[in-house]
Amino acid sequence: FLLLSLMILFVISFILLNLLERYYLTHEEESLERSGFLAAEMMVTYLKENADPVTVSALAENFSRQLNARVLVLNNEGTVVGDSVRVGGLLGSLLDRPEVSLALSGGKGLNVQYSELSEQWVMQMAVPVKSNGEIRGAIFLSSSLRHVYNTLEAVKSFLFFSTLAVIVLVGATGVLLAERLARPIKVLIEAVHRMSEGDLEQQIKVS
């Protein structure tokens, strides 16, 4: 009974955690996508042949504060012309990533990975910047998923302690139930033992 309860709890916990993770990641993806296309609409006028890195970086920094994500603005060659990180940023670098390639071909690039640098899970997305059907560049966003996995860890802890409580409850109930079921058998065995020793006046109360 205890083993069956643990198996059911394990299956329910596994399914619940997977559903929650999928829900949170989908929500983050939708939010990041909306923010990316909003940034793309506002950046399109600044992505000219000679985009001013100072102006574009200042706008990227403003977006970064609002979105709580790192924002990179790239031209149609994949070169970073604006970075929300001013010091130690990637300004002037070629961002050779699959997400960027998808964005520059008109699609949406998405990736979830563990960042060794910041020691946390991040969601990265690139969306195209279009003007009159022409791709002018791309917006690359990198957002921390720390809050998502912190929430999932809290749920895991809750499920773990709930499982411990169930083990104690089911275990105690099982012991009491087993004792109650075994008590009449013990009485019967004792009576049979005495009868085998010659005491034939044994009576067992039947309930």
Buried (B, 14 or more C-beta within 10 A) or exposed (E): EEEEBBEEBEEEBEEEBEEBBEEBBEEBBEBBBEBBBBBBEBBBEBBEEEBEBEEBBBBBBBBBEEBEBBBBBBBBEBBBBBBBBEEEBBBEEEBEBEBBBBBBEEEBBBBBEEEEEEEBBBBBBBBBBBBEEEBBBBBBBBBBBEEBBEEBEEBBEEBEEEBEEBBEEBEEEEEEEEEEEEEEEEEEEEBEEEEEEEEEEEEEEEE
